[in-house]
Amino acid sequence: MEKLIGHWLKHVDNLLESAMEQALETLTRREWQVLNAAAHDSTDPMPFTGVEEAKERLTARGWLAGGKLTDEGSAAHARIYEQVGDFRRRVMEGVSPQEYQAMVDVLRRMSANLTT
């Protein structure tokens, strides 16, 4: 039997989580998301669990202070940004930009269908 979309969404999310943490070595995926948002001065709320804990861990490392990047955090972000770029290129091998956009568009519509 062909596996349905729910299976593939969960499976890919689990693989992304695991592979991203292996690529980052010393950070979790959530910590990277918080670090990256701080680097871009994003005020958008992050709809993920574990954001506050990630902020606390990054603050304890000296990379965040008051929710803003420290100099050490900026240097870490620049270094890790390269690792994340390599990771993203690996994930996207064989997927065209058009295929990626079509996938995101379909998932966005499905999400909208479920939230109305």
MDTraj code that builds the backbone (N, CA, C; nanometers):
import mdtraj as md
import numpy as np

residues = "MET GLU LYS LEU ILE GLY HIS TRP LEU LYS HIS VAL ASP ASN LEU LEU GLU SER ALA MET GLU GLN ALA LEU GLU THR LEU THR ARG ARG GLU TRP GLN VAL LEU ASN ALA ALA ALA HIS ASP SER THR ASP PRO MET PRO PHE THR GLY VAL GLU GLU ALA LYS GLU ARG LEU THR ALA ARG GLY TRP LEU ALA GLY GLY LYS LEU THR ASP GLU GLY SER ALA ALA HIS ALA ARG ILE TYR GLU GLN VAL GLY ASP PHE ARG ARG ARG VAL MET GLU GLY VAL SER PRO GLN GLU TYR GLN ALA MET VAL ASP VAL LEU ARG ARG MET SER ALA ASN LEU THR THR".split()
xyz = np.array([
    [0.0844, -0.1192, 0.0000],
    [0.0000, 0.0000, 0.0000],
    [0.0883, 0.1248, 0.0000],
    [0.0528, 0.2202, -0.0830],
    [0.1258, 0.3472, -0.0905],
    [0.1072, 0.4249, 0.0399],
    [0.2163, 0.4780, 0.0920],
    [0.2098, 0.5579, 0.2143],
    [0.1507, 0.6942, 0.1814],
    [0.0706, 0.7460, 0.2723],
    [0.0011, 0.8723, 0.2505],
    [0.0841, 0.9909, 0.2999],
    [0.0347, 1.1100, 0.2733],
    [0.1099, 1.2318, 0.3004],
    [0.1492, 1.2471, 0.4476],
    [0.0610, 1.2085, 0.5394],
    [0.0935, 1.2208, 0.6821],
    [0.2188, 1.1425, 0.7184],
    [0.2306, 1.0243, 0.6624],
    [0.3505, 0.9434, 0.6866],
    [0.4740, 1.0168, 0.6375],
    [0.4691, 1.0669, 0.5141],
    [0.5866, 1.1310, 0.4550],
    [0.6218, 1.2616, 0.5246],
    [0.5217, 1.3380, 0.5671],
    [0.5498, 1.4616, 0.6402],
    [0.6235, 1.4322, 0.7708],
    [0.5730, 1.3373, 0.8469],
    [0.6375, 1.3020, 0.9742],
    [0.7757, 1.2422, 0.9505],
    [0.7851, 1.1573, 0.8508],
    [0.9129, 1.0912, 0.8210],
    [1.0193, 1.1938, 0.7814],
    [0.9848, 1.2841, 0.6911],
    [1.0805, 1.3865, 0.6472],
    [1.1152, 1.4782, 0.7629],
    [1.0174, 1.5168, 0.8437],
    [1.0464, 1.6036, 0.9580],
    [1.1437, 1.5358, 1.0544],
    [1.1220, 1.4086, 1.0830],
    [1.2135, 1.3350, 1.1712],
    [1.3533, 1.3260, 1.1107],
    [1.3605, 1.2985, 0.9803],
    [1.4906, 1.2919, 0.9138],
    [1.5604, 1.4276, 0.9142],
    [1.4851, 1.5337, 0.8876],
    [1.5433, 1.6686, 0.8913],
    [1.5982, 1.7010, 1.0303],
    [1.5209, 1.6700, 1.1313],
    [1.5633, 1.6971, 1.2695],
    [1.6940, 1.6248, 1.3002],
    [1.6985, 1.4979, 1.2700],
    [1.8162, 1.4162, 1.2986],
    [1.9368, 1.4590, 1.2154],
    [1.9170, 1.4745, 1.0852],
    [2.0282, 1.5107, 0.9964],
    [2.0790, 1.6511, 1.0243],
    [1.9887, 1.7411, 1.0585],
    [2.0296, 1.8786, 1.0892],
    [2.1150, 1.8810, 1.2148],
    [2.0759, 1.8064, 1.3157],
    [2.1547, 1.8037, 1.4391],
    [2.2908, 1.7393, 1.4159],
    [2.2976, 1.6396, 1.3282],
    [2.4279, 1.5816, 1.2937],
    [2.5135, 1.6833, 1.2201],
    [2.4520, 1.7600, 1.1303],
    [2.5263, 1.8607, 1.0540],
    [2.5745, 1.9735, 1.1443],
    [2.4919, 2.0114, 1.2408],
    [2.5268, 2.1225, 1.3290],
    [2.6228, 2.0813, 1.4403],
    [2.6217, 1.9553, 1.4740],
    [2.7097, 1.8957, 1.5750],
    [2.6836, 1.9432, 1.7173],
    [2.6833, 2.0725, 1.7424],
    [2.6716, 2.1200, 1.8806],
    [2.5422, 2.1964, 1.9068],
    [2.4565, 2.2069, 1.8082],
    [2.3293, 2.2786, 1.8239],
    [2.2142, 2.1888, 1.7856],
    [2.0983, 2.2177, 1.8415],
    [1.9773, 2.1517, 1.7953],
    [1.9187, 2.2337, 1.6809],
    [1.8284, 2.1739, 1.6091],
    [1.7604, 2.2443, 1.4999],
    [1.6889, 2.3678, 1.5542],
    [1.6238, 2.3526, 1.6682],
    [1.5512, 2.4641, 1.7285],
    [1.6457, 2.5769, 1.7676],
    [1.7622, 2.5415, 1.8232],
    [1.8602, 2.6444, 1.8587],
    [1.9058, 2.7199, 1.7341],
    [1.9269, 2.6478, 1.6245],
    [1.9654, 2.7148, 1.5006],
    [1.8556, 2.8102, 1.4550],
    [1.7303, 2.7662, 1.4613],
    [1.6202, 2.8512, 1.4172],
    [1.6148, 2.9803, 1.4989],
    [1.6349, 2.9689, 1.6291],
    [1.6333, 3.0870, 1.7155],
    [1.7537, 3.1759, 1.6847],
    [1.8709, 3.1155, 1.6704],
    [1.9925, 3.1909, 1.6401],
    [1.9774, 3.2645, 1.5075],
    [1.9248, 3.1973, 1.4071],
    [1.9078, 3.2567, 1.2756],
    [1.8046, 3.3687, 1.2790],
    [1.6960, 3.3492, 1.3515],
    [1.5944, 3.4549, 1.3640],
    [1.6552, 3.5778, 1.4310],
    [1.7358, 3.5566, 1.5350],
    [1.8000, 3.6691, 1.6040],
    [1.8972, 3.7410, 1.5107],
    [1.9667, 3.6662, 1.4261],
    [2.0624, 3.7261, 1.3326],
    [1.9922, 3.8145, 1.2300],
    [1.8680, 3.7833, 1.2016],
    [1.7919, 3.8611, 1.1038],
    [1.6937, 3.9570, 1.1718],
    [1.7135, 3.9777, 1.3009],
    [1.6272, 4.0688, 1.3782],
    [1.4795, 4.0401, 1.3564],
    [1.4460, 3.9126, 1.3473],
    [1.3075, 3.8727, 1.3239],
    [1.2259, 3.8895, 1.4511],
    [1.1114, 3.9541, 1.4360],
    [1.0188, 3.9672, 1.5484],
    [0.8999, 3.8738, 1.5317],
    [0.9007, 3.7957, 1.4223],
    [0.7921, 3.7006, 1.4003],
    [0.7965, 3.5942, 1.5086],
    [0.6822, 3.5643, 1.5684],
    [0.6812, 3.4565, 1.6679],
    [0.7090, 3.3225, 1.6002],
    [0.7844, 3.2382, 1.6660],
    [0.8148, 3.1069, 1.6099],
    [0.7154, 3.0060, 1.6665],
    [0.6367, 2.9437, 1.5795],
    [0.5305, 2.8540, 1.6263],
    [0.5800, 2.7125, 1.6556],
    [0.6904, 2.7021, 1.7272],
    [0.7484, 2.5716, 1.7557],
    [0.7565, 2.5513, 1.9052],
    [0.7535, 2.4259, 1.9450],
    [0.7811, 2.3964, 2.0847],
    [0.9317, 2.4042, 2.1054],
    [0.9732, 2.4377, 2.2242],
    [1.1151, 2.4383, 2.2577],
    [1.1876, 2.5680, 2.2294],
    [1.1165, 2.6711, 2.1849],
    [1.1817, 2.7982, 2.1507],
    [1.2397, 2.8640, 2.2752],
    [1.1632, 2.8695, 2.3823],
    [1.2122, 2.9352, 2.5041],
    [1.3338, 2.8626, 2.5609],
    [1.3302, 2.7302, 2.5569],
    [1.4446, 2.6527, 2.6049],
    [1.5673, 2.6773, 2.5183],
    [1.5463, 2.6872, 2.3879],
    [1.6575, 2.7149, 2.2960],
    [1.7169, 2.8523, 2.3252],
    [1.6320, 2.9506, 2.3498],
    [1.6800, 3.0850, 2.3846],
    [1.7642, 3.0797, 2.5121],
    [1.7172, 3.0045, 2.6100],
    [1.7915, 2.9924, 2.7361],
    [1.9282, 2.9285, 2.7141],
    [1.9340, 2.8234, 2.6337],
    [2.0622, 2.7569, 2.6081],
    [2.1576, 2.8481, 2.5311],
    [2.1049, 2.9227, 2.4335],
    [2.1894, 3.0153, 2.3573],
    [2.2374, 3.1309, 2.4450],
    [2.1534, 3.1743, 2.5362],
    [2.1936, 3.2790, 2.6313],
    [2.3025, 3.2261, 2.7233],
    [2.2875, 3.1026, 2.7695],
    [2.3890, 3.0422, 2.8576],
    [2.5231, 3.0273, 2.7855],
    [2.5210, 3.0080, 2.6552],
    [2.6446, 2.9980, 2.5756],
    [2.7102, 3.1340, 2.5536],
    [2.6333, 3.2395, 2.5807],
    [2.6834, 3.3739, 2.5557],
    [2.6567, 3.4223, 2.4149],
    [2.5690, 3.3542, 2.3429],
    [2.5400, 3.3908, 2.2047],
    [2.4217, 3.4862, 2.1941],
    [2.3360, 3.4890, 2.2967],
    [2.2220, 3.5800, 2.3007],
    [2.2260, 3.6567, 2.4323],
    [2.1828, 3.7815, 2.4265],
    [2.1639, 3.8624, 2.5467],
    [2.0406, 3.9481, 2.5216],
    [1.9389, 3.9304, 2.6047],
    [1.8151, 4.0043, 2.5834],
    [1.7488, 3.9733, 2.4510],
    [1.7673, 3.8523, 2.4023],
    [1.7084, 3.8103, 2.2760],
    [1.7840, 3.8572, 2.1528],
    [1.8937, 3.9294, 2.1726],
    [1.9748, 3.9803, 2.0608],
    [2.1067, 3.9050, 2.0552],
    [2.1644, 3.8948, 1.9346],
    [2.2938, 3.8289, 1.9192],
    [2.4044, 3.9101, 1.9849],
    [2.4923, 3.8403, 2.0519],
    [2.6150, 3.9024, 2.1021],
    [2.7188, 3.8949, 1.9900],
    [2.8352, 3.9549, 2.0114],
    [2.9417, 3.9439, 1.9114],
    [2.9800, 3.7980, 1.8900],
    [2.9877, 3.7241, 2.0008],
    [3.0197, 3.5814, 1.9914],
    [2.9090, 3.5060, 1.9166],
    [2.7846, 3.5445, 1.9405],
    [2.6723, 3.4833, 1.8709],
    [2.6740, 3.5138, 1.7219],
    [2.7129, 3.6353, 1.6860],
    [2.7234, 3.6724, 1.5439],
    [2.8304, 3.5900, 1.4740],
    [2.9433, 3.5719, 1.5403],
    [3.0514, 3.4908, 1.4819],
    [3.0067, 3.3456, 1.4670],
    [2.9369, 3.2934, 1.5682],
    [2.8869, 3.1556, 1.5609],
    [2.7848, 3.1426, 1.4488],
    [2.6959, 3.2407, 1.4362],
    [2.5951, 3.2364, 1.3309],
    [2.6606, 3.2310, 1.1934],
    [2.7597, 3.3146, 1.1703],
    [2.8278, 3.3172, 1.0399],
    [2.8901, 3.1822, 1.0083],
    [2.9514, 3.1212, 1.1065],
    [3.0157, 2.9904, 1.0872],
    [2.9101, 2.8818, 1.0604],
    [2.8061, 2.8812, 1.1392],
    [2.7032, 2.7776, 1.1294],
    [2.6189, 2.7964, 1.0029],
    [2.6017, 2.9208, 0.9607],
    [2.5262, 2.9507, 0.8397],
    [2.5828, 2.8739, 0.7201],
    [2.7146, 2.8644, 0.7138],
    [2.7800, 2.7881, 0.6062],
    [2.7444, 2.6398, 0.6153],
    [2.7463, 2.5845, 0.7357],
    [2.7111, 2.4438, 0.7545],
    [2.5664, 2.4187, 0.7129],
    [2.4777, 2.5101, 0.7491],
    [2.3364, 2.4952, 0.7148],
    [2.3176, 2.5029, 0.5633],
    [2.3916, 2.5905, 0.4971],
    [2.3847, 2.5985, 0.3509],
    [2.4239, 2.4673, 0.2858],
    [2.5321, 2.4061, 0.3356],
    [2.5742, 2.2755, 0.2837],
    [2.4654, 2.1711, 0.3063],
    [2.4054, 2.1725, 0.4244],
    [2.2984, 2.0797, 0.4591],
    [2.1790, 2.0983, 0.3643],
    [2.1386, 2.2212, 0.3435],
    [2.0233, 2.2486, 0.2571],
    [2.0496, 2.2048, 0.1133],
    [2.1708, 2.2265, 0.0660],
    [2.2036, 2.1817, -0.0701],
    [2.1917, 2.0299, -0.0801],
    [2.2374, 1.9591, 0.0224],
    [2.2280, 1.8124, 0.0229],
    [2.0824, 1.7674, 0.0228],
    [1.9999, 1.8321, 0.1036],
    [1.8582, 1.7962, 0.1120],
    [1.7877, 1.8188, -0.0220],
    [1.8255, 1.9226, -0.0931],
    [1.7558, 1.9619, -0.2152],
    [1.8107, 1.8969, -0.3424],
    [1.9104, 1.8106, -0.3295],
    [1.9639, 1.7432, -0.4486],
    [1.8521, 1.6726, -0.5238],
    [1.8446, 1.6987, -0.6538],
    [1.7448, 1.6329, -0.7378],
    [1.6065, 1.6958, -0.7320],
    [1.5908, 1.8041, -0.6562],
    [1.4623, 1.8732, -0.6473],
    [1.4799, 2.0110, -0.7119],
    [1.4024, 2.0365, -0.8145],
    [1.4147, 2.1653, -0.8833],
    [1.3495, 2.2752, -0.7991],
    [1.3882, 2.3996, -0.8223],
    [1.3222, 2.5107, -0.7521],
    [1.1712, 2.5121, -0.7770],
    [1.1288, 2.4746, -0.8980],
    [0.9864, 2.4719, -0.9294],
    [0.9148, 2.3620, -0.8494],
    [0.9777, 2.2457, -0.8382],
    [0.9183, 2.1370, -0.7595],
    [0.9075, 2.1762, -0.6127],
    [1.0120, 2.2382, -0.5619],
    [1.0115, 2.2814, -0.4219],
    [0.8982, 2.3815, -0.3992],
    [0.8864, 2.4809, -0.4880],
    [0.7817, 2.5821, -0.4721],
    [0.6432, 2.5207, -0.4819],
    [0.6257, 2.4262, -0.5743],
    [0.4962, 2.3588, -0.5876],
    [0.4626, 2.2818, -0.4597],
    [0.5613, 2.2151, -0.4016],
    [0.5393, 2.1408, -0.2775],
    [0.4985, 2.2349, -0.1649],
    [0.5689, 2.3463, -0.1517],
    [0.5373, 2.4435, -0.0471],
    [0.3970, 2.5003, -0.0689],
    [0.3626, 2.5300, -0.1937],
    [0.2297, 2.5837, -0.2231],
    [0.1201, 2.4848, -0.1845],
    [0.1388, 2.3582, -0.2173],
    [0.0392, 2.2562, -0.1823],
    [0.0267, 2.2444, -0.0308],
    [0.1389, 2.2399, 0.0395],
    [0.1342, 2.2278, 0.1854],
    [0.0701, 2.3512, 0.2494],
    [0.0959, 2.4687, 0.1937],
    [0.0344, 2.5920, 0.2451],
    [-0.1180, 2.5856, 0.2304],
    [-0.1652, 2.5393, 0.1136],
    [-0.3100, 2.5290, 0.0921],
    [-0.3724, 2.4249, 0.1834],
    [-0.3036, 2.3117, 0.2004],
    [-0.3555, 2.2081, 0.2893],
    [-0.3646, 2.2624, 0.4319],
    [-0.2629, 2.3359, 0.4722],
    [-0.2625, 2.3969, 0.6043],
    [-0.3810, 2.4929, 0.6194],
    [-0.4004, 2.5758, 0.5197],
    [-0.5132, 2.6708, 0.5234],
    [-0.6462, 2.5962, 0.5306],
    [-0.6591, 2.4864, 0.4574],
    [-0.7821, 2.4084, 0.4618],
    [-0.8106, 2.3555, 0.6015],
    [-0.7057, 2.3211, 0.6720],
    [-0.7221, 2.2618, 0.8050],
    [-0.7396, 2.3664, 0.9153],
    [-0.7036, 2.4908, 0.8882],
    [-0.7157, 2.5935, 0.9914],
    [-0.8429, 2.6762, 0.9773],
    [-0.9203, 2.6531, 0.8710],
    [-1.0455, 2.7277, 0.8567],
    [-1.1639, 2.6455, 0.9003],
])
top = md.Topology()
chain = top.add_chain()
for i, resn in enumerate(residues, 1):
    res = top.add_residue(resn, chain, resSeq=i)
    for name in ("N", "CA", "C"):
        top.add_atom(name, md.element.get_by_symbol(name[0]), res)
traj = md.Trajectory(xyz[None], top)
